[in-house]
Amino acid sequence: MTDSKKDYQKILASVQKPVIGEAGKTGTWSILKPIINLEKCIPVKSGKPSCYNCWLYCPEAVITRTIPPQIDLDYCKGCGICVEECPAKAISMEVVKTE
Amino acid sequence: MDIVEEEFINPGTRMCAGCAMQLIYRFALKALGPNTILTVPASCLTVLHGMQGFCSTKVSVLHTPFATTGAAASGIVASLEEKGLADNICVVAFAGDGGTSDIGIQALSGAAERGTNFIYACYDNEAYMNTGVQRSSSTPLGAFTATTPGGKIRPKKNMPRILEAHGIPYVATANGSYPIDLYDKFKRARDIKGTRYFHILSACPPGWRFDPKDTIYIGRLATETGFWPLYEIINGKFVLSQPSKKFLDPAKRKDIEQYLSAQKRFSNISKQDIESYRNYIRDQWNEIKRRLENQ
């Protein structure tokens, strides 16, 4: 009896744990993915931490503020905001198959 | 760049692709930092936090019924004051436009009148997007929703003005397309004592009916046409924010038709409604000009 009560309390007062990918691999939502052309990317070209418009406007926070910027395609939903906001037009949407 | 590197939202949430609210939430949490307790009513934001057992955010969140956001925040503040933690921990209520301007307005008004020490942020996607795009009092004139198939016949409610009338120390408008401006405002608001109110325009691709890639562009158009001016009212002093400053000059504003025609929810808007938008924008900016001159 006490055990079942404990289980019952466990469910009611569950601890929410922060996890990456709460909704699963959201990268599977779209087959179109942003690919950065490093020859055009401003931080890569100048070698300085500048621009990062893709990092700034990404709602999903999958783009890193590094040189070169890395996109986590496992969780990128493929909205295409980074493509629109890149001032150097270095990002394009391409078909990438994720498992 | 002086924006905090640390992210407080983990990737892989349940939000739609290209959601401006997630961008707003991301930068608000960056500015507020880890010592924050959030309270969230039923809204798209509840969906972001996920199902039982797992959560996408790294800060504490209390989910409340729809009408009680302000009351729940008051309760959290009272308990923190009792424990002597109120100086370190910032209490933030984050609600949608329905939870703010329709259902939650009495709890919010009560909390603002009591001068509860918390931040109330309303992300305004201009309808009940979570339940399938129904009209709210924040839906603009002429917009198609599931409950206004011919376009809404009443204009948008001006919530910042209502909250300003409570005499609270800080009222600000922001826009998801200007994340740096939004970040600065949240940073500033965190250090002010008393009730602080944010009204943030959040473009919604499925509800406003545009392509997800245009989220930032559409939100920016709202400010560039003068429909959504960015300002702060700090202790009664009206301050126009940097992105909106140049639109004091009517010649620099883009035509409102550009903003309306970019969204399919306005596809059946009448000529008369477009004219009343123009009048609304003109009157709004005349008043901003008058306020800036008379203070």
Interface residues (C-beta under 8 A of the other chain):
Chain A: S14 Q16 K17 P18 V19 I20 G21 E22 A23 G24 K25 T26 W29 S30 P49 Y52 L56 Y57 C58 P59 E60 A61 V62 R65 D72 D74 Y75 K77 G78 C79 G80 I81 V83 E84 E85
Chain B: M1 I3 E5 E7 I9 N10 P11 G12 T13 R14 M15 C16 A17 G18 C19 A20 Q22 L23 R26 H49 G50 M51 Q52 G53 F54 C55 S56 T57 K58 V61 P179 I180 P205 D211 P212 K213 D214 T215 I216 Y217
